[in-house]
Amino acid sequence: MRKILVANRGEIARRIIRTLREMGITSVAVYSDVDREAPHVWESDVAYRIGPPPAPESYLNVEELIRVGLDSGSDGIHPGYGFLAENAAFAERVASAGLTFIGPSPEAIRRMGNKIEARETAASVEVPVVPGTSRAVTSLSEAERFAREHGLPVLIKAGGGGGGRGIRLVESAEQVAESLDRAAREAETYFHNAEVYLERYFPRARHIEVQVSGDIEGTVVAWGERDCSVQRRRQKLIEETPAPGLPPSDRGHLLEAARACAASIGYVGVGTVEFLYIEPGQFYFLEMNTRIQVEHTVTEQVTGLDLVRESIRLASGGPAETRIEARGHAIEARINAEDPARNFAPGPGLITRYVEPGGPGVRVDSGVYQGFVMPGSYDSLMSKVIAWDVDRERTRLRLLRALREYRIEGVPTTIPLIETVLRSDALREAKVTTTWLDDHLQGMVGSPQPEPEAADGLTEARRFDVEVNGKRFLVRLHEDIPPSKTKRGRVTGPSRAASVSSSNRITSRMHGTVVAIRKQPGDEVDAGETVFVVEAMKMENELAAPRAGTISSIAVSVGDTVEVDQVLAEMAAE
């Protein structure tokens, strides 16, 4: 292939473009209006506008992507991860247009994309699966029966899900109905498939996954495993390889199980098989991601190989790389524009300062720069910091050093929390499980991070270095903005993201989409009680009542797009 369209944005688009450049392949970028100044746009050889900010009108617009692919003379399309990467219909449409989809076959995507069918596939090659329902749950009575038979707690999961979306933990019988409804709604919102199923819940397990690749001749190779147990809201924050403290026999069994799963569907491309590791000798298949992973970087660091290059080679009919030798240890930290102290509320806005760390053994995959505006329309991931060294402890210390050098201002970040996690005894002693961070979060997040400077009625224009009498000063130039445009407000609690401009209004502190309305006009509410759920940057955020009282009016409907400071509801005067 001589020209490839990258159907993505952010750090993964830049990552793919760099490999294309090294391979001598022309890169074609796409962008929405809000990404016009994004790094992947000006780093590509050519870039095309594909629509307005909402993903369905741009990065999920299949026909527009195909049009650009054909108009640009591209030979293939690389989907990266997220968006359309695991969409079988998109892979079919790419092929029907005469282009090469850089990923597995539509049939492989479909079989592993449906989590119920994926469980059946794993079981057919004698890979243990988490005890659960054998088909989609279609009624409340089915869910309640499963809960009674297996005991609580249980998980309700999206049949077409992934990435921690569409999952609800049910800890009491009273929660079954609401959790079933919310999981189905998330599943429909994110995956356009409302099917859900139930699984037994293991509260103290590790998340271990295996990187695999396969070629058209049927060769399937396991590259090694990654431990991804440091998670919040079932979404990963820190990943590492090799998995610490894993018995060699279990490592061998996990790699063989992953190979068997991929081989059973004739997998061609790079992918990841994920497992729930309970204890030595006990693990279960979770799912297979039929794409490159966010955390593919740590595998690259210990093997010295390029997984993006491998995906392109395999899609071109090349043989799978079999000369894989791992050395040392690698750890990745995801840097998100979120405030952990506000329950990971997303913080889109202007990045006023941005300085990346460097030095031996440190890699930064980033999608932002100083002056870039983090949009609220997409995922909150800004960058990934990856450290490598000869052993785990030296790698941990190197990553801490890198994070201390990282400078990001203007938006909240997960850096302080990640530093705290890296210093914890649980991580150093390899005792972290998938629920550990959620269980200990309250004592680790510290104080809420500062709101953007515009919240105080000022907006930053520019920064200057000024020298006076031999002394150097950093000077910020601000301008007044009208009070009506400031982002004033307060957070009503650690698990609420409401911003209120007065005690009689509920306003949104984020750009997003209304996915649920819990109250109606005339309903009584308590202070801090959830009234709206707004999805922003791929996260559900609960907006709460500022005080006890009565809802007098609702100004939005489910599905509406809302802006920062938009009034969602009025409360009756006290």
TIFI-55399 format. One line per field, with one value per residue (C-alpha): chain; residue number from 1; x, y, z. Coordinates in Angstrom, 1 decimal, always signed. Layout:
residues N
c: [A ...]
k: [NUM ...]
X: [X ...]
Y: [Y ...]
Z: [Z ...]
end
This chain:
residues 574
c: [A A A A A A A A A A A A A A A A A A A A A A A A A A A A A A A A A A A A A A A A A A A A A A A A A A A A A A A A A A A A A A A A A A A A A A A A A A A A A A A A A A A A A A A A A A A A A A A A A A A A A A A A A A A A A A A A A A A A A A A A A A A A A A A A A A A A A A A A A A A A A A A A A A A A A A A A A A A A A A A A A A A A A A A A A A A A A A A A A A A A A A A A A A A A A A A A A A A A A A A A A A A A A A A A A A A A A A A A A A A A A A A A A A A A A A A A A A A A A A A A A A A A A A A A A A A A A A A A A A A A A A A A A A A A A A A A A A A A A A A A A A A A A A A A A A A A A A A A A A A A A A A A A A A A A A A A A A A A A A A A A A A A A A A A A A A A A A A A A A A A A A A A A A A A A A A A A A A A A A A A A A A A A A A A A A A A A A A A A A A A A A A A A A A A A A A A A A A A A A A A A A A A A A A A A A A A A A A A A A A A A A A A A A A A A A A A A A A A A A A A A A A A A A A A A A A A A A A A A A A A A A A A A A A A A A A A A A A A A A A A A A A A A A A A A A A A A A A A A A A A A A A A A A A A A A A A A A A A A A A A A A A A A A A A A A A A A A A A A A A A A A A A A A A A A A A A A A A A A A A A A A A A A A A A A A A A A A]
k: [1 2 3 4 5 6 7 8 9 10 11 12 13 14 15 16 17 18 19 20 21 22 23 24 25 26 27 28 29 30 31 32 33 34 35 36 37 38 39 40 41 42 43 44 45 46 47 48 49 50 51 52 53 54 55 56 57 58 59 60 61 62 63 64 65 66 67 68 69 70 71 72 73 74 75 76 77 78 79 80 81 82 83 84 85 86 87 88 89 90 91 92 93 94 95 96 97 98 99 100 101 102 103 104 105 106 107 108 109 110 111 112 113 114 115 116 117 118 119 120 121 122 123 124 125 126 127 128 129 130 131 132 133 134 135 136 137 138 139 140 141 142 143 144 145 146 147 148 149 150 151 152 153 154 155 156 157 158 159 160 161 162 163 164 165 166 167 168 169 170 171 172 173 174 175 176 177 178 179 180 181 182 183 184 185 186 187 188 189 190 191 192 193 194 195 196 197 198 199 200 201 202 203 204 205 206 207 208 209 210 211 212 213 214 215 216 217 218 219 220 221 222 223 224 225 226 227 228 229 230 231 232 233 234 235 236 237 238 239 240 241 242 243 244 245 246 247 248 249 250 251 252 253 254 255 256 257 258 259 260 261 262 263 264 265 266 267 268 269 270 271 272 273 274 275 276 277 278 279 280 281 282 283 284 285 286 287 288 289 290 291 292 293 294 295 296 297 298 299 300 301 302 303 304 305 306 307 308 309 310 311 312 313 314 315 316 317 318 319 320 321 322 323 324 325 326 327 328 329 330 331 332 333 334 335 336 337 338 339 340 341 342 343 344 345 346 347 348 349 350 351 352 353 354 355 356 357 358 359 360 361 362 363 364 365 366 367 368 369 370 371 372 373 374 375 376 377 378 379 380 381 382 383 384 385 386 387 388 389 390 391 392 393 394 395 396 397 398 399 400 401 402 403 404 405 406 407 408 409 410 411 412 413 414 415 416 417 418 419 420 421 422 423 424 425 426 427 428 429 430 431 432 433 434 435 436 437 438 439 440 441 442 443 444 445 446 447 448 449 450 451 452 453 454 455 456 457 458 459 460 461 462 463 464 465 466 467 468 469 470 471 472 473 474 475 476 477 478 479 480 481 482 483 484 485 486 487 488 489 490 491 492 493 494 495 496 497 498 499 500 501 502 503 504 505 506 507 508 509 510 511 512 513 514 515 516 517 518 519 520 521 522 523 524 525 526 527 528 529 530 531 532 533 534 535 536 537 538 539 540 541 542 543 544 545 546 547 548 549 550 551 552 553 554 555 556 557 558 559 560 561 562 563 564 565 566 567 568 569 570 571 572 573 574]
X: [+0.0 +1.2 -1.4 -3.5 -6.3 -6.3 -9.9 -9.2 -7.9 -5.8 -2.7 -3.5 -3.8 -0.4 +1.0 -0.2 +1.0 +4.5 +4.7 +3.4 +6.1 +8.7 +7.3 +7.3 +3.5 +1.5 -0.8 -4.3 -5.8 -9.5 -10.8 -14.0 -14.4 -13.2 -10.1 -9.0 -5.8 -5.2 -1.6 -2.6 -3.9 -0.7 +1.5 -0.2 +0.7 -2.9 -6.0 -9.7 -12.6 -15.3 -17.9 -19.0 -17.8 -20.4 -18.8 -21.9 -21.5 -17.7 -15.5 -18.5 -19.7 -19.0 -20.0 -18.0 -14.9 -15.3 -15.7 -12.5 -10.7 -11.7 -11.2 -7.7 -6.6 -6.0 -5.3 -6.5 -8.0 -6.5 -9.2 -6.9 -9.0 -12.5 -14.9 -15.3 -12.3 -14.6 -17.5 -18.0 -20.3 -17.6 -15.0 -17.4 -18.1 -14.4 -13.9 -16.9 -15.4 -12.3 -10.1 -8.2 -9.5 -6.4 -7.8 -9.4 -12.2 -15.7 -16.7 -14.0 -15.0 -18.7 -18.0 -15.8 -17.7 -20.8 -19.7 -22.2 -20.9 -17.3 -17.9 -19.3 -16.2 -13.8 -15.7 -15.6 -11.7 -11.9 -10.9 -12.7 -15.3 -16.8 -20.0 -22.9 -26.0 -25.7 -27.8 -29.0 -31.3 -34.7 -36.6 -36.3 -37.4 -34.5 -32.0 -33.6 -33.5 -29.8 -29.0 -30.9 -29.1 -25.6 -25.9 -25.1 -23.2 -23.4 -22.5 -24.9 -22.8 -23.5 -23.6 -21.8 -19.7 -16.2 -13.9 -15.8 -19.0 -22.5 -21.5 -23.5 -22.6 -25.7 -25.2 -28.8 -32.0 -33.5 -30.8 -31.6 -34.3 -32.5 -29.1 -30.7 -32.2 -29.0 -26.8 -29.2 -29.3 -25.5 -25.3 -27.6 -25.9 -22.4 -22.8 -26.2 -27.0 -29.2 -28.5 -27.1 -26.1 -25.2 -21.9 -20.8 -18.8 -15.3 -14.5 -10.7 -9.4 -6.7 -7.2 -4.5 -4.6 -2.5 -1.3 -1.8 -1.3 -2.3 -1.6 -3.5 -1.6 -3.1 -0.1 -1.1 +1.5 +1.2 +3.5 +3.2 +0.8 -0.1 -1.5 -4.2 -5.7 -5.4 -8.8 -11.4 -15.0 -13.7 -11.5 -7.8 -5.4 -2.1 -0.9 +2.4 +4.2 +5.2 +2.4 +4.2 +4.1 +2.5 +3.6 +5.4 +2.9 +0.0 +1.7 +2.1 -1.6 -2.8 -0.7 -1.9 -5.5 -5.2 -3.7 -6.5 -9.2 -7.7 -6.9 -10.4 -11.8 -9.0 -7.8 -5.7 -4.3 -3.3 -5.7 -5.9 -7.5 -8.5 -8.8 -9.9 -7.2 -8.6 -5.6 -2.8 -4.3 -7.7 -8.5 -11.4 -11.9 -13.4 -13.4 -11.3 -10.6 -10.2 -8.0 -4.9 -5.1 -4.4 -1.7 +0.0 +2.9 +4.2 +4.5 +6.4 +8.8 +9.8 +9.9 +11.4 +8.8 +6.1 +2.5 +1.1 +3.6 +2.7 -1.0 -0.3 +2.0 -0.7 -3.4 -1.1 -0.9 +2.5 +3.5 +3.1 +6.3 +7.5 +10.9 +9.6 +11.9 +11.0 +13.4 +13.0 +9.8 +7.4 +4.6 +2.1 +0.1 -2.9 -3.2 -6.8 -8.4 -10.4 -10.5 -10.4 -11.6 -14.8 -15.5 -13.4 -15.6 -14.2 -12.5 -12.4 -10.9 -7.8 -4.4 -2.5 +0.8 +2.2 +5.7 +6.4 +9.0 +11.9 +15.1 +16.2 +13.5 +10.6 +8.1 +5.1 +2.3 +0.3 -2.6 -2.3 -0.1 +0.1 -2.7 -4.9 -8.5 -9.5 -12.9 -15.8 -17.1 -14.6 -12.6 -10.8 -7.4 -4.7 -1.6 +0.2 +3.5 +5.5 +8.6 +11.0 +13.9 +15.6 +13.3 +9.9 +11.1 +13.5 +10.7 +8.3 +10.8 +11.5 +7.8 +7.4 +10.3 +8.7 +5.4 +7.0 +8.5 +5.2 +3.6 +0.0 -2.1 -5.5 -7.4 -7.5 -5.5 -5.1 -1.3 -1.5 -3.6 -1.3 +1.7 -0.1 -1.0 +2.6 +3.9 +1.3 +2.4 -0.3 +1.2 +4.8 +3.9 +1.8 -1.4 -3.7 -7.0 -9.6 -11.6 -8.6 -8.6 -12.3 -12.2 -9.4 -10.1 -11.5 -8.2 -6.1 -7.5 -6.7 -8.5 -10.4 -8.2 -8.6 -11.3 -10.1 -9.1 -12.2 -14.2 -13.0 -14.1 -10.7 -9.5 -5.8 -4.5 -0.9 +2.2 +5.5 +9.0 +10.1 +13.6 +14.0 +17.3 +18.6 +15.6 +13.3 +9.5 +6.6 +3.9 +0.3 -1.8 -5.5 -8.6 -11.9 -14.9 -18.6 -20.0 -22.6 -19.8 -18.0 -18.2 -19.3 -20.6 -19.8 -19.8 -22.4 -20.5 -17.7 -20.0 -22.0 -21.0 -23.7 -22.8 -25.4 -25.6 -28.3 -30.1 -33.1 -31.4 -29.6 -27.1 -24.6 -20.9 -20.0 -20.7 -22.5 -25.6 -28.5 -28.9 -31.3 -33.8 -34.6 -37.2 -40.2 -41.9 -43.7 -41.3 -39.7 -35.9 -33.4 -30.2 -27.6 -30.1 -29.4 -31.8 -29.9 -27.3 -25.2 -22.7 -19.5 -16.2 -17.5 -18.4 -21.8 -22.0 -24.7 -26.1 -27.6 -30.2 -28.5 -31.0 -34.1 -37.3 -39.6 -38.7 -40.9 -39.7 -37.4 -35.8 -34.3 -35.1 -33.2 -30.9 -30.5 -27.0 -26.2 -23.6 -21.6 -23.8 -27.0 -30.0 -31.5 -34.1 -35.7 -36.7 -39.7 -38.7 -38.0]
Y: [+0.0 +3.5 +5.7 +5.0 +7.0 +7.2 +7.1 +8.5 +11.5 +12.4 +10.5 +7.3 +9.1 +10.7 +7.3 +5.7 +8.6 +8.3 +4.7 +5.4 +8.0 +5.5 +3.0 +5.5 +5.4 +8.7 +9.5 +10.9 +12.5 +13.4 +16.0 +17.5 +21.3 +21.3 +19.4 +21.7 +22.7 +19.2 +17.8 +14.9 +17.2 +19.2 +16.2 +14.2 +14.5 +15.6 +16.2 +16.3 +17.9 +15.3 +17.3 +19.1 +18.1 +15.4 +12.0 +10.6 +13.5 +13.2 +10.3 +7.9 +9.1 +5.9 +7.3 +10.5 +8.4 +6.2 +9.2 +10.7 +7.4 +7.2 +10.9 +10.9 +7.8 +5.8 +2.1 +1.3 +2.6 +2.2 +2.7 +2.9 +2.2 +3.5 +5.0 +2.5 +0.2 -2.8 -2.1 -5.1 -3.1 -0.5 -3.1 -4.6 -1.1 -0.4 -3.7 -3.1 +0.2 -1.5 -0.4 -2.5 -2.5 -2.6 -5.0 -8.5 -9.7 -8.5 -12.0 -12.0 -8.6 -9.7 -12.9 -11.3 -8.0 -9.8 -10.7 -13.6 -15.2 -14.5 -16.4 -19.4 -19.2 -19.3 -22.2 -24.2 -24.3 -25.2 -21.7 -21.1 -18.3 -16.3 -18.0 -16.1 -16.2 -18.1 -15.6 -12.0 -11.2 -10.0 -9.5 -8.3 -11.7 -13.4 -11.1 -11.5 -15.3 -15.3 -13.1 -15.5 -18.6 -17.1 -14.8 -11.1 -9.1 -9.7 -7.7 -6.6 -6.1 -4.9 -7.6 -5.5 -3.5 -2.9 -0.3 -0.5 +0.9 -0.5 -2.3 -2.1 -3.7 -5.0 -5.4 -5.7 -7.0 -3.5 -2.4 -5.0 -3.1 +0.3 -1.3 -3.4 -0.2 +1.9 -0.8 -1.3 +2.4 +2.8 -0.2 +1.4 +4.8 +3.6 +0.4 +0.7 -2.7 -2.8 -6.5 -7.2 -10.3 -11.2 -12.5 -13.6 -10.8 -11.4 -8.4 -9.1 -10.1 -8.8 -7.8 -9.5 -9.4 -11.0 -9.3 -11.6 -11.3 -13.6 -14.0 -15.3 -18.6 -19.4 -18.5 -17.0 -15.5 -14.4 -11.4 -11.5 -10.3 -7.0 -6.2 -3.6 -3.8 -0.1 +1.0 +3.6 +3.0 -0.2 +1.9 +1.5 +4.2 +2.3 -0.7 -2.7 -5.7 -8.3 -8.8 -8.7 -11.8 -14.1 -17.7 -18.9 -21.8 -19.4 -17.1 -20.1 -21.1 -17.5 -17.2 -20.6 -19.7 -16.4 -18.2 -20.8 -18.1 -16.2 -19.3 -20.6 -17.7 -17.5 -14.2 -12.0 -8.8 -7.6 -8.0 -8.6 -11.4 -10.2 -12.4 -12.1 -13.5 -14.7 -16.5 -18.9 -21.5 -19.8 -17.4 -16.7 -15.3 -11.9 -10.7 -10.1 -6.7 -7.0 -3.9 -2.3 -1.3 +2.0 +0.2 -1.5 +0.8 -1.2 -4.3 -2.3 -1.0 -4.4 -6.2 -3.3 -4.0 -1.8 -3.1 -0.5 -1.6 -5.2 -4.4 -2.9 -5.9 -8.4 -6.5 -6.6 -10.4 -10.5 -13.2 -12.8 -11.7 -14.8 -13.5 -11.9 -11.5 -9.4 -7.6 -5.3 -3.8 -1.1 +0.9 +3.2 +6.0 +7.5 +11.3 +12.3 +15.7 +14.8 +15.8 +12.7 +14.7 +15.5 +11.8 +12.1 +14.8 +15.7 +19.1 +20.2 +23.6 +25.5 +24.0 +27.1 +25.3 +22.1 +20.7 +17.0 +15.0 +13.4 +11.5 +7.9 +5.2 +7.7 +7.9 +10.3 +9.6 +12.8 +14.4 +17.9 +20.9 +24.3 +26.4 +23.4 +23.3 +19.9 +19.4 +18.1 +15.9 +13.1 +10.9 +12.8 +11.1 +13.7 +11.6 +8.5 +8.4 +5.2 +4.3 +1.4 +0.1 -3.2 -4.1 -3.1 -1.0 +1.1 +1.5 +2.7 +5.3 +6.4 +7.0 +9.0 +11.1 +11.7 +12.6 +15.2 +16.8 +16.9 +20.4 +20.7 +23.8 +25.0 +21.7 +19.2 +16.0 +12.6 +13.1 +13.7 +10.6 +8.5 +9.6 +8.7 +5.2 +4.6 +5.4 +3.1 -0.1 -2.0 -1.2 -1.6 -5.0 -6.0 -6.4 -4.2 -5.6 -4.1 -2.7 -1.4 +2.1 +2.7 +1.3 +3.6 +6.6 +8.9 +9.0 +9.4 +12.1 +15.2 +18.5 +19.4 +21.0 +24.6 +25.5 +27.1 +30.7 +31.8 +30.8 +33.9 +36.3 +36.3 +34.7 +34.2 +35.6 +35.1 +34.4 +36.2 +35.8 +39.1 +40.0 +43.0 +43.9 +40.4 +38.6 +36.5 +36.6 +34.7 +37.3 +36.3 +38.7 +38.6 +40.4 +40.9 +38.9 +39.7 +37.9 +36.2 +34.3 +33.1 +29.6 +30.1 +27.4 +24.8 +21.0 +19.6 +16.6 +14.1 +12.1 +14.9 +17.1 +19.7 +23.4 +25.8 +29.5 +30.0 +28.0 +27.8 +26.5 +23.3 +24.0 +21.9 +22.5 +20.6 +20.2 +16.9 +14.9 +14.3 +10.5 +10.4 +12.6 +11.3 +13.8 +15.6 +18.9 +18.7 +16.1 +16.7 +16.4 +16.3 +18.4 +16.5 +14.1 +13.2 +15.0 +14.6 +12.3 +13.9 +12.0 +14.0 +12.8 +9.3 +9.4 +9.6 +12.5 +13.0 +16.5 +17.1 +19.4 +22.3 +22.1 +20.3 +21.5 +21.0 +20.9 +23.5 +23.0 +20.9 +22.7 +19.7 +16.2 +13.0 +13.1 +16.9 +18.4 +20.8 +23.5 +24.8 +26.9 +25.9 +25.9 +22.3 +22.8 +25.4 +24.8 +26.5 +29.5 +28.8]
Z: [+0.0 -0.9 +0.7 +3.8 +5.3 +9.1 +10.3 +13.7 +15.7 +18.7 +19.8 +18.0 +14.7 +15.2 +16.2 +13.0 +10.9 +12.3 +11.3 +7.8 +7.4 +8.4 +5.9 +3.1 +2.9 +2.3 +5.2 +4.8 +7.9 +8.5 +11.0 +12.3 +12.6 +16.3 +15.3 +12.5 +14.5 +15.9 +15.7 +13.5 +10.9 +10.3 +10.7 +7.9 +4.3 +3.4 +5.5 +4.7 +6.6 +7.3 +9.3 +12.4 +16.0 +16.9 +16.2 +14.3 +11.8 +11.4 +12.7 +12.7 +9.3 +7.2 +3.8 +4.3 +5.3 +2.2 +0.0 +1.3 +0.9 -2.7 -3.5 -1.9 -3.9 -0.7 -0.9 +2.7 +5.9 +9.3 +12.0 +15.1 +18.2 +19.2 +16.8 +13.9 +14.7 +15.8 +13.4 +11.1 +8.8 +8.3 +7.5 +4.9 +3.4 +3.1 +1.3 -1.0 -2.0 -3.2 -0.2 +2.3 +5.9 +8.1 +10.7 +10.9 +8.7 +9.3 +10.4 +13.1 +14.3 +14.4 +16.3 +18.9 +19.0 +20.3 +23.8 +24.2 +21.0 +22.0 +25.2 +23.2 +20.9 +23.8 +25.5 +22.2 +22.4 +26.1 +27.4 +30.7 +30.6 +33.5 +34.7 +33.2 +31.0 +27.8 +25.8 +26.0 +29.0 +27.7 +30.9 +34.4 +35.7 +33.9 +35.5 +39.0 +38.5 +37.6 +40.6 +43.0 +41.5 +41.5 +44.4 +44.6 +43.5 +39.7 +36.6 +33.9 +30.7 +27.1 +24.6 +22.0 +24.5 +25.4 +27.0 +30.3 +28.8 +29.4 +32.6 +35.9 +39.2 +41.0 +44.8 +46.0 +44.6 +44.6 +42.1 +39.4 +37.5 +37.4 +36.6 +33.8 +32.3 +32.5 +31.1 +28.2 +27.6 +27.6 +25.3 +22.8 +23.1 +22.6 +20.6 +18.9 +20.4 +23.6 +24.3 +27.8 +29.6 +33.2 +34.7 +38.1 +39.8 +41.2 +43.5 +43.8 +40.4 +38.1 +34.5 +32.4 +28.6 +25.8 +22.7 +19.6 +15.9 +13.0 +9.3 +6.3 +6.5 +9.9 +12.0 +15.4 +17.7 +21.3 +22.0 +25.8 +28.5 +30.1 +33.5 +33.3 +36.8 +37.8 +36.7 +37.6 +36.5 +34.8 +32.5 +32.6 +33.9 +34.2 +32.3 +32.4 +31.0 +32.0 +34.5 +37.9 +40.1 +37.5 +37.9 +34.7 +34.3 +34.4 +31.9 +29.5 +30.0 +29.3 +26.1 +24.9 +25.6 +23.7 +20.7 +20.8 +20.8 +17.9 +15.9 +16.2 +14.2 +11.7 +13.0 +10.7 +12.2 +15.6 +18.6 +22.3 +24.3 +27.8 +30.9 +34.5 +36.7 +40.0 +41.6 +40.6 +38.4 +38.0 +35.2 +32.8 +29.3 +29.3 +25.6 +22.6 +21.2 +17.4 +17.0 +18.4 +22.1 +23.8 +25.8 +22.8 +23.6 +26.6 +24.4 +21.8 +24.4 +25.7 +22.3 +20.2 +17.5 +16.0 +16.3 +13.9 +11.2 +12.0 +11.4 +8.0 +7.0 +8.0 +6.1 +3.1 +3.3 +5.0 +7.5 +11.2 +13.1 +15.1 +16.3 +19.5 +22.4 +25.4 +27.7 +30.6 +32.0 +30.7 +32.4 +30.7 +32.4 +30.7 +31.1 +30.8 +31.0 +34.1 +37.8 +40.0 +43.0 +41.1 +40.3 +37.2 +35.7 +32.2 +31.9 +28.3 +27.6 +26.6 +27.4 +28.5 +29.3 +27.9 +28.4 +27.9 +29.8 +28.1 +28.8 +28.3 +28.5 +28.4 +25.5 +25.2 +22.8 +22.7 +20.8 +22.2 +22.5 +24.3 +23.0 +21.9 +23.1 +24.4 +22.9 +24.9 +22.0 +22.3 +24.8 +27.5 +26.7 +26.1 +26.1 +27.3 +29.2 +28.8 +30.8 +30.2 +32.2 +33.0 +35.9 +37.3 +40.2 +38.1 +35.6 +38.3 +39.5 +36.0 +35.3 +38.5 +37.4 +34.0 +35.6 +37.9 +34.8 +32.9 +32.9 +31.8 +32.8 +31.9 +32.2 +35.1 +34.7 +36.2 +36.8 +40.6 +41.1 +39.0 +40.9 +44.2 +42.8 +41.6 +45.1 +46.9 +48.6 +46.7 +43.4 +44.4 +45.9 +42.8 +44.9 +42.8 +41.6 +39.3 +42.2 +44.3 +43.0 +43.3 +46.8 +47.9 +45.7 +48.3 +50.3 +47.2 +45.0 +47.1 +46.6 +43.4 +40.8 +39.9 +37.4 +34.1 +34.5 +32.6 +35.6 +37.4 +34.7 +32.9 +29.8 +29.0 +25.6 +25.7 +27.9 +27.8 +29.3 +30.6 +31.9 +34.3 +35.9 +35.2 +36.7 +34.5 +35.0 +33.4 +32.6 +31.7 +29.7 +30.5 +29.3 +31.0 +29.6 +30.3 +33.4 +31.2 +29.6 +32.7 +33.9 +37.5 +39.7 +42.3 +42.5 +44.8 +46.0 +45.1 +42.9 +41.3 +38.4 +38.5 +38.2 +39.5 +38.7 +41.4 +43.9 +41.6 +38.5 +37.4 +34.7 +32.8 +33.4 +30.3 +26.6 +26.2 +25.5 +27.8 +28.2 +31.1 +33.0 +36.5 +37.5 +36.0 +36.7 +40.0 +41.5 +44.9 +45.1 +47.9 +47.9 +45.8 +44.2 +40.6 +38.1 +34.8 +33.3 +30.7 +28.6 +27.9 +26.6 +26.6 +30.3 +32.1 +34.5 +37.0 +37.5 +40.9 +42.5 +44.4 +47.2 +48.4 +46.7 +43.7 +40.0 +38.3 +34.7 +32.5 +29.6 +27.7 +26.5 +26.3 +23.3 +23.3 +23.1 +25.9 +26.3 +29.3 +31.6 +29.8 +32.1 +32.2 +34.8 +37.1 +40.7 +42.5 +44.5 +48.2]
end
